[in-house]
Amino acid sequence: MIVAAFLLSTFSSEALAERPLEYFATLPTFSNPTLSPDGTKIAVEMAVDGEQRMVIIGLDGSSKPVVVSAGETEIWDIDWVGNDWLVLNVVFDGRISERSLFGEETQMSRLIAFKADGTDLHTLESKKDKPLANGGNVIWTGDDENPEILISYPTSVFWKDPGFFPLVMRVNVPKNRFSLELNPHEQVRNYYTDADGVIRFGVGHERGGRRVRLIYRDGAGSNLKERAWAEGDDDLPVPSVFLEDGKSAIALATVDGYQGAYKLDLETMTFGEKVYGVNGYDLDGIITVDGELAGYTWVDTVRQNFWIDPRLKTAQELLDLTFPGKKVSILTTDDDRNRVVASIGTAAGPSEYYLLDVAKKDVRLLAKPLEQLARGGNGSVTTVTYSARDGLKIPAILTLPPGREAKGLPLIVLPHGGPRARDIERWDWWSQFLADRGYAVIQPNYRGSTGFGKAFVDAGDGEWGLKMQDDVDDAVTWAVEKGLADPERVCIVGGSYGGYVAMRAAQRNPDIYRCAISFAGVSDMPRMLRYSSDSYFGPSSREYWLGRADDLARVSPINHVDKFGIPILLVHGKEDWRVPINQSRELAEKLKAAGKDVVYIEQAEGDHFFSRMADRAQFLEEMEKFLDKHNPAS
């Protein structure tokens, strides 16, 4: 095995002996890589001047990297169209014509096309239509001989408008030429193709937004017809990959309490034999390459892949042998499955990225993002399990500060967002920054988190701010009983839904915590219901929010400012389309009016995802200052 260096010196940074705050705020210099179909080039997100940019790199080293900027936008997705063209899906915040969503801004998007050398950059937009709020979602890509894409293309984000349900357009990428591929179907919002670009099925809701349904056709010569219905998205038979017999597919389904991969009869839309599953965990993905089944993916304590494709299986084995004791994740491959890019690392350190040529057994280092934090001295990361007060077992990620005895430590409880998500053992800049400052950090996978089976997810239904909140509080009880944490030095920190949990803790259980910090949290759920149900998902969104708790107003912190009993820091970005800034701004105003101890920070250019280094740095600085005052680590 040959291991050679292939670092991009243009984007390297000088190592420093100390670990200042800026190290943790630094955006990764290499993330989300995507190989071109022929494996000669790679598209990757890189931090350039403190903001994420798309960079195209020729892997033969003969040309300089090409930096592509689409203005003040966030990179959402990237697709190669053959080897010479790329399409970038970018999002930004704004208002749609003169309409507003109860005074809020919303997400807008565009598709930006450009050549691999960075030239001929143009927006993909029909010349016959006015600019749209949503530039479309790519559902199929062509090749060098046919540089076309299919996009799902709505003309309004307001569900009562005729254009809310998307049509499908065929777009010639170089010429920006649009032609109609499929007219809209009422209540169908997502369409899917086979490997040849034939639209095979769509998924949407029934009128009224309750049950979900699938429309399907055998091929291009037939019409899409309703073929299956279900009470929820997880129960609908949705093909992930079509099999060669033309009569069956592989699909994810929850049959025995955990999601697995099953054979799906396309005539009857019924599940047959289970082809792959993992005991005690949900399978959360079927991996395809060029429309062919390549493997399966899931998470136990870390991300795992099981490869069906023999070439990718060989690649995994070669990388595992080259990097013993490290977590190896194949991220992208060329069409021949000969060249792959993989991340290599541990939960206690940022990953490195390598290029493997399977035929040559040649491994080359592409990049060491966050190299200044990869030299050791980070907090140890493990998975623990504790019992909630009703006996439910709650998995959690525990990060301990380096060089300190795990006894009587100041503790930060860090619940994840979502809440239909989960924390795993991986590099996390929030928890590692806090550990670096001397705190133990526990990240509870409270009921309602994904990956642990249907019963565990369902246990969170209707429990926002209630049993889900209890699960988070019970992490403190466990840490104190283990002697790990000092019960007098506990604070709670969270973002998005985790920010809601922090707000709710300050209002509901101020006796447990000394302080709370919320980034982009939800304080007023009835307002979120109005905001979401007017756009995007309409009635289905309303159903979702109504199912979060029996009484949304009762579990909304903004309605109980008199009960806030600890200092709270609120941070929110003005460019956040996921959770509007008024969710924090108005809570701060009410808390100040009530004489409560609140610090409120608005980030003028901040979004929901910390896409800018300046916003990350400001958040860490304000959090550190707040904790030093209210819960010092020493």
Beta strands, then each sheet from edge to edge (+ up, - down):
strand 1: 2-5
strand 2: 31-35
strand 3: 41-48
strand 4: 51-58
strand 5: 66-68
strand 6: 74-81
strand 7: 85-94
strand 8: 106-115
strand 9: 122-123
strand 10: 137-141
strand 11: 148-153
strand 12: 167-172
strand 13: 177-182
strand 14: 188-193
strand 15: 199-205
strand 16: 212-216
strand 17: 225-230
strand 18: 239-242
strand 19: 248-254
strand 20: 259-265
strand 21: 270-276
strand 22: 283-289
strand 23: 292-299
strand 24: 303-307
strand 25: 327-333
strand 26: 339-346
strand 27: 349-357
strand 28: 362-367
strand 29: 380-387
strand 30: 393-400
strand 31: 409-413
strand 32: 440-444
strand 33: 485-495
strand 34: 515-519
strand 35: 568-573
strand 36: 598-603
sheet 1: 1+ 28+ 27- 26+ 25-
sheet 2: 2+ 3- 4+ 5-
sheet 3: 6+ 7- 8+ 9-
sheet 4: 10+ 11- 12+ 13-
sheet 5: 14+ 15- 16+ 17-
sheet 6: 18+ 19- 20+ 21-
sheet 7: 22+ 23- 24+
sheet 8: 29+ 30- 32+ 31+ 33+ 34+ 35+ 36+
end
